[in-house]
Amino acid sequence: MTEPEEDREKTGKTDRVLYSPDGDPHHTLAQAPQPDEHPPVTVTRDDRTEVIDDEQ
């Protein structure tokens, strides 16, 4: 794997790629596909996955 060029200055152009939710610098947050709802929060213990209840 190649090493990143750390000495290159970050620009507004690179920030758009870094902070774009879908990695496409041409999409704004409003244009990027958003999930209809959030998936449930889960935790895995001893190879078992459990859904965490928000109301605890």
ROSE-4610 file (N, C-alpha, C; in Angstrom, 1 decimal, always signed):
// ROSE-4610
residu = [M/M/M/T/T/T/E/E/E/P/P/P/E/E/E/E/E/E/D/D/D/R/R/R/E/E/E/K/K/K/T/T/T/G/G/G/K/K/K/T/T/T/D/D/D/R/R/R/V/V/V/L/L/L/Y/Y/Y/S/S/S/P/P/P/D/D/D/G/G/G/D/D/D/P/P/P/H/H/H/H/H/H/T/T/T/L/L/L/A/A/A/Q/Q/Q/A/A/A/P/P/P/Q/Q/Q/P/P/P/D/D/D/E/E/E/H/H/H/P/P/P/P/P/P/V/V/V/T/T/T/V/V/V/T/T/T/R/R/R/D/D/D/D/D/D/R/R/R/T/T/T/E/E/E/V/V/V/I/I/I/D/D/D/D/D/D/E/E/E/Q/Q/Q]
num = [1/1/1/2/2/2/3/3/3/4/4/4/5/5/5/6/6/6/7/7/7/8/8/8/9/9/9/10/10/10/11/11/11/12/12/12/13/13/13/14/14/14/15/15/15/16/16/16/17/17/17/18/18/18/19/19/19/20/20/20/21/21/21/22/22/22/23/23/23/24/24/24/25/25/25/26/26/26/27/27/27/28/28/28/29/29/29/30/30/30/31/31/31/32/32/32/33/33/33/34/34/34/35/35/35/36/36/36/37/37/37/38/38/38/39/39/39/40/40/40/41/41/41/42/42/42/43/43/43/44/44/44/45/45/45/46/46/46/47/47/47/48/48/48/49/49/49/50/50/50/51/51/51/52/52/52/53/53/53/54/54/54/55/55/55/56/56/56]
x = [+0.8/+0.0/+0.9/+0.5/+1.3/+1.0/+1.9/+1.8/+1.1/+0.2/-0.5/+0.5/+0.2/+1.1/+0.7/+1.3/+1.0/+1.5/+2.4/+2.9/+2.1/+1.1/+0.2/-0.8/-1.1/-2.0/-3.4/-4.3/-5.7/-6.4/-7.3/-8.0/-9.5/-10.2/-11.7/-12.1/-11.4/-11.8/-11.6/-10.5/-10.4/-11.4/-11.7/-12.6/-14.0/-14.4/-15.7/-15.7/-14.6/-14.6/-14.6/-13.8/-13.6/-14.9/-15.6/-16.8/-18.1/-18.1/-19.3/-19.8/-21.1/-21.6/-21.5/-21.5/-21.4/-20.1/-19.1/-17.8/-17.8/-18.9/-19.0/-18.9/-17.9/-17.8/-18.8/-19.5/-20.5/-21.9/-22.0/-23.3/-23.2/-24.3/-24.4/-25.1/-25.2/-25.8/-27.3/-27.9/-29.3/-29.5/-28.5/-28.5/-28.1/-27.4/-26.9/-28.1/-28.1/-29.2/-29.1/-30.3/-30.3/-31.2/-30.9/-31.8/-33.1/-34.2/-35.5/-35.6/-35.0/-35.0/-33.7/-33.3/-32.1/-32.3/-31.3/-31.4/-31.3/-31.8/-31.8/-30.4/-30.1/-28.8/-28.7/-27.5/-27.3/-26.0/-25.9/-24.6/-24.4/-23.1/-22.8/-22.0/-22.5/-21.8/-21.8/-20.7/-20.6/-21.2/-20.9/-21.4/-22.9/-23.6/-25.0/-25.3/-26.1/-26.4/-27.8/-27.8/-29.1/-29.4/-30.7/-31.1/-31.2/-30.6/-30.6/-31.9/-32.7/-33.9/-33.6/-34.1/-33.8/-34.5/-35.5/-36.3/-35.9/-34.7/-34.2/-33.8]
y = [-1.2/+0.0/+1.2/+2.3/+3.5/+4.4/+5.1/+6.1/+7.3/+7.9/+9.2/+10.3/+11.3/+12.4/+13.4/+13.3/+14.1/+15.6/+15.8/+17.2/+18.0/+17.4/+18.1/+18.9/+20.1/+20.9/+20.5/+20.4/+20.1/+21.3/+21.1/+22.3/+22.1/+23.1/+23.0/+21.9/+21.6/+20.5/+19.2/+19.0/+17.7/+17.6/+18.7/+18.6/+18.2/+18.6/+18.1/+16.6/+16.0/+14.6/+13.9/+14.5/+13.9/+14.0/+15.0/+15.2/+14.9/+14.4/+14.1/+12.7/+12.6/+11.4/+10.2/+10.4/+9.2/+9.2/+10.1/+10.1/+10.8/+11.3/+12.0/+13.5/+14.2/+15.6/+16.4/+15.9/+16.6/+16.6/+15.8/+15.7/+16.6/+17.3/+18.0/+17.0/+17.4/+16.5/+16.3/+17.3/+17.2/+16.2/+16.1/+15.3/+13.8/+13.6/+12.3/+11.4/+10.2/+9.3/+9.1/+9.3/+9.2/+8.0/+7.3/+6.1/+6.6/+5.8/+6.2/+6.3/+5.3/+5.3/+4.7/+4.9/+4.4/+2.9/+2.1/+0.7/+0.6/-0.5/-0.6/-0.7/-0.3/-0.4/-1.8/-2.4/-3.8/-3.9/-4.9/-5.3/-6.8/-7.2/-8.6/-9.0/-10.0/-10.6/-12.1/-12.7/-14.2/-14.7/-14.1/-14.5/-14.4/-13.7/-13.4/-11.9/-11.6/-10.2/-9.8/-8.8/-8.4/-6.9/-6.6/-5.3/-4.5/-3.3/-2.5/-1.7/-1.7/-0.9/+0.5/+1.5/+2.9/+3.3/+2.7/+3.1/+2.6/+2.1/+1.6/+2.7]
z = [+0.0/+0.0/+0.0/-0.7/-0.7/+0.5/+0.8/+1.9/+1.5/+2.3/+1.9/+1.8/+1.0/+0.9/+1.9/+3.1/+4.3/+4.1/+3.2/+3.0/+2.1/+1.4/+0.6/+1.4/+1.1/+1.8/+1.5/+2.5/+2.2/+1.7/+0.8/+0.2/+0.3/-0.1/-0.1/-1.0/-2.0/-2.9/-2.2/-1.5/-0.8/+0.4/+1.0/+2.1/+1.7/+0.5/-0.1/-0.2/-0.6/-0.7/+0.7/+1.6/+2.9/+3.7/+3.6/+4.4/+3.7/+2.5/+1.8/+2.3/+2.6/+3.2/+2.3/+1.0/+0.1/-0.7/-0.3/-1.0/-2.3/-2.8/-4.1/-3.8/-4.3/-4.0/-4.7/-5.7/-6.4/-5.7/-4.7/-4.0/-2.8/-2.5/-1.2/-0.3/+1.0/+2.0/+1.6/+1.0/+0.6/-0.6/-1.4/-2.6/-2.3/-1.2/-0.9/-0.4/-0.8/-0.4/+1.2/+1.8/+3.2/+3.6/+4.6/+5.0/+5.5/+5.2/+5.7/+7.2/+7.8/+9.3/+9.7/+11.0/+11.5/+11.9/+11.6/+12.0/+13.5/+14.1/+15.6/+16.1/+17.3/+17.9/+18.4/+18.1/+18.5/+19.3/+20.1/+20.7/+20.6/+20.4/+20.2/+21.4/+22.1/+23.2/+23.1/+23.3/+23.2/+21.9/+20.8/+19.5/+19.4/+20.3/+20.2/+20.0/+19.0/+18.8/+19.4/+20.2/+20.8/+20.4/+20.3/+20.0/+21.4/+21.4/+22.6/+22.6/+23.7/+23.8/+24.2/+23.4/+23.7/+25.0/+25.5/+26.6/+27.9/+28.0/+29.3/+30.2]
